Amino acid sequence: MSVGSNSGRRWCVSTFCMLLSVGGWAATPARAEWGTYQGDAGHTGYVPGSVQASQASLRWSNPLSTTALGGLSVGGNGVYVQGPGRNITAVNEQTGSPLWSNPYTFGVGRGQVWSTSAPAYANGMVYYQTDNEGDVSLFRGVNAATGAQVFATPYGAQWETYLNPTSYNGTIYTGGGTYGGIYAYNATSGAQKWFGYVGQYDGWTPALDGKYAYSFTGSGSTTPIYGEFRMINLANGTTTYLVTDTSFKWNGYTMYSAVVLGARNHAFAIGLSSISPNNPFSGRLISFSTQADATHTPHIAWTLTDHYTGQPTLANGVLYANDGGSLVALDELTGDTLWSWTAPTGALTGTMIATDNVLFASTGTSTYAVDLSTHVPDWSYGVSGKLALSDNTLFVAGADGTLYAFSVPEPSTVSLAAAAITLFIGRRGHRRQTRRN
């Protein structure tokens, strides 16, 4: 059938074809690079395309460490991971064979490293931070193929640990600062472009779009401590918009997550449950409106208070979050619950990855692929850890110290069509139920 024919046009205005084209159900492989925390500069955890998760199989495994591995990134035919220890290690993406390892000695003395950030990949280079408050607090850029150092730029810090640096349009952005802050660096030379203010918290990384860098942290150490959502000018590092969250509950000076950017002038963040047994409270999922023009000022759009924790994932208008160890799927604009799922092997932990037809999520012992149309797992495997998805391969930086690669093949056209119809029926049913309520 010719797409340009009249019969083709009539077919393409049908509901089925709209699902295939607009809804992302075309047979597109999930091949995007996984360059930073949650894959992209918006930290969505979304990889466009579809996978046949039921046919996933272990391609290779490499026991790098006797302790848990940290965050990872993928690009340039390499997988780059935090570990073992404070090392940054690279292996071949296709085979798992070693490429290089940059070792660092743990400690607080001169020449010793208290922490390393997870690595990021861009421009044929790998970027990461080493931290000890003093001489080795350095933002580093190394050759992705060899690990050879290209630059090491000093920055201010006090024994912090940050998520992967974020690359955007030839600039690398990180948290840092002796008393908090955000840095922008030239991606090629490592030269500092600017430094801006963010509260003194670690465990986060900036989210980026064409105008702003985004952060959500506490306001500092002076009580009352409020939440601060910042939209930071990419040209000079000044805070253009500040949204104050007066319901913020202090949970220590580590955020454990990054802002997620939506496609509809919204951003999302989670405030964790209290670390104090004498002051318990629930975790909050917050939606910020980022629309800024003559008639709109950024503000909190909605909040959900339950037991939200970890890092939300966003794909195709649906926000996926960990609520008390269970997966909940929420409408991006309203926060309304669409569906939920509880793993049979315990509470969810860590990050999640969404494609157009599957969500990958882990418990403390297993990793699952949950079908987005049936809401049940298509596949599971008894390993757990940090997740990345690139080139139709799921990578797991294991809690057991082993780096795993699972081949996840492309789906057939028939299976995609069946999934599209099932998902459409499910969404129609949800809309009818919502109207009755």
C-alpha positions in Angstrom: 0.0 0.0 0.0 1.4 3.4 -1.0 1.6 5.9 1.8 0.8 8.6 -0.7 -2.4 7.0 -2.0 -5.9 7.9 -0.9 -6.4 4.5 0.7 -3.1 5.0 2.6 -4.3 8.4 3.9 -7.6 6.9 5.0 -5.7 4.1 6.8 -3.4 6.6 8.5 -6.2 8.6 10.1 -7.5 5.5 11.8 -6.9 5.1 15.5 -4.6 2.1 15.0 -2.3 4.0 12.7 -2.2 7.0 15.0 -1.0 4.7 17.8 1.7 3.3 15.5 3.0 6.7 14.4 2.1 9.2 17.1 2.2 6.9 20.0 5.7 5.6 19.2 4.8 2.1 18.2 6.7 2.1 14.9 9.3 -0.6 14.8 12.1 1.7 16.0 15.0 0.0 17.8 16.0 1.4 21.3 19.5 2.5 20.2 20.0 5.9 21.9 23.3 6.5 23.6 23.2 6.4 27.4 25.5 9.4 28.0 24.6 10.5 31.5 22.4 9.9 34.6 19.1 8.5 33.3 20.3 8.6 29.8 19.8 12.2 28.6 20.1 15.8 29.8 16.5 15.8 31.0 17.2 12.7 33.1 13.9 11.1 31.8 15.1 7.5 31.8 13.3 7.2 28.4 14.8 5.5 25.4 12.6 5.9 22.2 11.8 2.7 20.5 10.5 -0.7 21.4 12.1 -4.0 22.5 11.0 -7.6 22.7 11.9 -8.1 26.3 10.5 -11.6 26.5 13.5 -12.6 24.3 16.2 -10.9 26.4 19.3 -13.0 27.0 22.6 -12.6 28.8 25.3 -11.5 26.3 28.2 -11.2 28.7 29.2 -10.6 32.3 32.4 -9.2 33.8 33.1 -9.5 37.5 34.8 -6.2 38.1 34.5 -5.9 41.9 33.6 -7.8 45.1 31.4 -4.8 46.2 28.6 -3.0 44.5 29.3 -1.0 41.3 28.1 2.6 41.0 26.6 4.6 38.2 27.4 4.1 34.5 27.2 5.5 31.0 27.4 4.0 27.5 28.8 5.4 24.2 31.6 5.2 21.7 31.5 1.3 21.9 32.3 1.5 25.6 30.6 1.0 28.9 32.0 3.3 31.7 31.3 2.5 35.3 32.0 3.8 38.8 34.1 1.0 40.5 35.6 -1.1 41.8 36.1 1.2 44.7 36.9 4.8 43.6 38.1 3.6 40.2 36.5 4.5 36.9 36.5 1.4 34.6 35.8 1.0 30.9 34.9 -2.2 29.0 34.0 -3.0 25.4 30.3 -2.6 24.9 30.0 -5.7 22.6 32.1 -8.2 24.5 32.7 -6.9 28.0 36.4 -7.2 27.6 38.5 -4.6 29.5 39.5 -1.3 27.8 41.0 0.7 30.7 40.8 1.5 34.4 41.7 4.7 36.1 42.5 3.8 39.8 42.3 6.2 42.7 43.3 5.5 46.3 40.6 6.0 48.9 41.3 8.5 51.7 41.2 12.1 52.9 44.9 12.9 52.7 46.8 14.6 50.0 46.6 12.7 46.7 43.8 10.5 48.0 40.2 10.4 46.8 37.2 10.5 49.1 34.7 9.9 46.3 34.3 9.8 42.5 31.1 10.7 40.7 29.6 8.3 38.2 31.0 8.9 34.7 29.3 10.5 31.7 30.1 10.0 28.0 30.0 12.6 25.2 32.2 13.9 22.4 34.5 10.8 22.4 35.4 11.6 26.1 34.4 10.4 29.5 33.8 13.0 32.3 33.7 12.5 36.0 34.6 14.2 39.3 37.1 13.2 42.0 36.7 14.8 45.5 38.6 15.1 48.7 38.0 18.8 49.5 41.6 19.6 48.6 44.1 18.8 45.9 42.2 16.1 44.1 38.9 17.8 43.9 39.0 17.8 40.1 36.6 17.7 37.2 38.3 15.3 34.8 38.0 14.6 31.1 39.6 11.5 29.7 39.9 9.8 26.3 37.0 7.3 26.0 39.1 4.8 24.1 42.2 4.8 26.2 41.3 6.5 29.6 44.2 9.0 29.1 43.6 12.2 30.9 42.9 15.2 28.7 42.2 17.7 31.4 41.7 18.0 35.2 40.1 21.2 36.3 40.1 22.1 40.0 36.7 22.9 41.7 35.5 23.6 45.2 34.1 20.8 47.3 33.8 19.4 50.8 33.8 15.6 50.5 30.7 15.4 48.3 29.6 12.7 45.9 27.7 13.7 42.8 25.7 11.9 40.1 27.1 11.7 36.5 28.0 15.1 34.9 25.4 16.3 32.4 26.5 17.1 28.8 24.6 19.6 26.7 25.5 21.4 23.5 29.3 21.4 24.0 29.2 22.2 27.7 29.4 19.9 30.7 27.5 20.8 33.9 28.1 19.4 37.4 27.3 20.1 41.0 30.1 21.4 43.2 31.3 24.3 45.3 32.8 24.5 48.8 29.4 25.8 50.0 27.3 24.5 47.2 26.9 25.4 43.6 26.8 24.5 40.0 29.6 24.6 37.4 29.7 24.8 33.6 32.8 23.6 31.8 34.0 23.6 28.2 33.6 20.0 27.0 36.8 20.0 25.0 39.3 21.9 27.3 37.6 21.6 30.7 37.9 25.4 31.2 35.3 26.7 33.6 32.7 28.8 31.9 30.8 30.0 35.0 29.8 29.1 38.5 26.3 29.6 40.0 24.7 29.2 43.3 22.8 26.1 44.5 22.3 25.0 48.1 25.1 22.8 49.6 23.8 19.4 48.8 25.3 16.5 46.9 23.9 13.4 45.2 22.4 15.4 42.3 23.3 16.6 38.8 21.8 19.4 36.7 19.0 18.9 34.2 19.3 20.9 31.0 17.3 22.2 28.1 17.9 25.0 25.6 17.5 27.9 28.1 18.1 26.7 31.7 19.8 24.3 34.0 17.5 22.9 36.7 18.1 21.8 40.2 16.1 20.9 43.3 17.8 20.9 46.7 17.3 22.2 50.2 17.9 25.8 50.9 21.0 25.3 53.1 21.7 24.5 56.7 19.9 27.5 58.4 16.5 26.6 59.6 13.8 26.7 58.4 15.2 24.7 55.5 12.9 25.0 52.4 13.1 23.2 49.1 14.5 25.3 46.2 13.7 24.6 42.6 16.0 26.7 40.5 16.0 27.6 36.8 19.5 28.8 36.1 20.5 30.9 33.1 22.8 28.9 30.8 24.6 32.0 29.6 26.0 33.1 33.0 24.9 30.8 35.8 22.5 33.2 37.5 19.2 31.9 38.9 16.5 33.4 36.7 13.5 31.7 38.6 13.4 30.3 42.1 10.4 28.3 43.3 10.3 27.8 47.1 8.8 24.6 48.5 7.7 25.5 52.0 6.6 21.9 52.7 10.1 20.5 52.1 11.3 18.2 54.9 15.0 18.0 55.5 16.5 14.6 54.8 20.2 15.2 55.1 22.5 16.9 52.6 22.2 14.3 49.8 19.4 14.4 47.3 19.8 10.9 45.7 18.1 12.1 42.5 17.9 14.7 39.7 15.2 16.9 38.3 13.2 15.3 35.4 12.2 17.5 32.5 8.9 16.9 30.8 7.9 17.9 27.3 5.0 20.1 28.4 6.6 22.9 30.4 6.8 20.7 33.6 9.6 19.3 35.7 9.5 16.7 38.4 11.3 16.0 41.6 11.0 13.7 44.7 11.5 14.8 48.3 12.6 11.7 50.3 11.2 10.3 53.5 12.9 11.5 56.7 16.1 9.8 57.8 15.3 10.5 61.4 13.3 7.8 63.2 12.0 10.4 65.6 10.6 12.6 62.8 9.0 10.3 60.2 7.1 11.7 57.3 6.2 10.6 53.8 8.0 11.2 50.5 6.5 13.7 48.1 6.4 13.8 44.3 6.4 17.4 43.1 5.4 18.8 39.7 6.8 22.2 38.8 5.3 24.3 36.0 8.3 25.8 34.2 6.4 28.0 31.8 7.9 31.5 32.0 6.5 34.4 29.9 4.5 37.5 30.3 1.5 35.7 31.9 3.2 32.7 33.5 5.6 32.4 36.4 7.2 29.1 37.4 5.4 27.5 40.4 4.4 24.2 42.0 1.7 22.7 39.8 0.8 19.7 42.1 2.2 17.5 44.8 1.5 13.9 45.8 2.3 12.8 49.3 2.7 9.1 50.0 5.9 7.1 50.2 7.7 8.3 47.1 11.4 7.7 46.8 14.2 7.4 44.3 14.2 8.8 40.8 11.0 9.2 38.6 11.1 8.2 34.9 9.0 9.9 32.2 7.9 8.6 28.8 5.1 9.5 26.4 3.1 11.5 29.0 3.4 9.0 31.8 5.4 9.4 34.9 6.7 6.3 36.6 7.6 6.4 40.2 8.5 4.3 43.2 5.8 4.6 45.8 6.6 2.6 48.9 8.5 0.0 46.9 5.7 -0.4 44.2 5.6 1.0 40.7 3.0 3.6 40.0 2.2 5.0 36.6 0.8 8.6 36.7 -0.6 11.1 34.2 2.2 13.6 33.6 -0.1 16.7 33.6 -2.5 15.8 36.5 -0.7 13.2 38.7 -3.7 10.9 38.4 -2.9 7.2 38.9 -3.2 5.2 35.7 -2.0 1.8 37.0 0.4 0.2 39.5 2.5 -3.0 39.9 4.2 -4.7 42.8 7.2 -6.9 42.2 7.0 -10.5 43.6 10.6 -10.3 45.0 10.4 -7.3 47.3 10.4 -3.5 47.1 11.6 -1.6 44.0 14.9 0.1 44.4 17.2 2.3 42.2 16.3 3.8 38.8 13.9 2.7 36.1 14.1 2.8 32.3 11.1 3.2 29.9 10.9 2.4 26.2 7.7 2.7 24.2 6.5 -0.7 25.2 8.4 -1.8 28.3 9.6 -0.5 31.7 12.8 -1.9 33.3 12.9 -1.8 37.1 14.8 -3.6 39.8 14.3 -4.9 43.4 17.2 -5.8 45.6 17.5 -9.2 43.9 16.0 -9.1 40.4 15.5 -6.9 37.4 12.1 -6.9 35.5 10.8 -5.8 32.2 7.1 -4.8 32.7 4.9 -4.6 29.7 3.3 -1.2 29.5 0.1 -2.6 27.9 -0.5 -5.6 30.1 1.2 -4.3 33.3 2.8 -7.6 34.0 6.5 -8.7 33.5 7.6 -10.1 30.2 11.0 -11.0 31.6 13.1 -11.1 34.8 16.6 -12.0 35.8 18.1 -12.6 39.2 20.5 -9.6 39.2 20.1 -6.1 40.5 21.9 -2.8 40.2 22.3 0.5 38.3 20.6 0.3 34.8 21.4 1.7 31.4 19.9 0.9 28.0 21.7 1.5 24.7 22.0 -0.3 21.3 19.2 -2.7 22.3 21.3 -3.8 25.2 20.4 -3.6 28.9 23.4 -3.0 31.1 23.3 -3.7 34.8 26.1 -2.5 37.1 25.5 -5.1 39.6 25.1 -4.8 43.4 27.2 -8.0 43.4 30.1 -6.2 41.6 29.6 -7.8 38.2 28.7 -5.8 35.1 26.1 -7.5 33.0 24.9 -7.0 29.4 21.6 -8.4 28.2 20.6 -8.4 24.5 17.1 -7.1 24.1 16.0 -7.7 20.5 13.8 -5.6 18.3 10.1 -6.6 18.2 8.3 -7.9 15.2 5.7 -5.8 13.5 3.0 -8.2 14.5 3.8 -8.0 18.2 4.0 -4.2 18.1 0.6 -4.0 16.5 -0.9 -6.3 19.2 0.7 -4.2 21.9 -0.6 -0.9 20.4 -4.2 -2.2 20.3 -4.0 -3.5 23.9 -2.6 -0.2 25.2 -5.2 1.8 23.3 -8.0 -0.2 24.7 -6.6 0.1 28.2 -6.3 3.9 27.9 -9.8 4.2 26.5 -11.1 2.3 29.4 -9.3 4.5 31.9 -10.7 7.6 30.4 -14.2 6.3 30.6 -13.8 5.3 34.2 -12.4 8.8 35.0 -15.4 10.5 33.5 -17.8 8.3 35.5 -16.0 9.3 38.7 
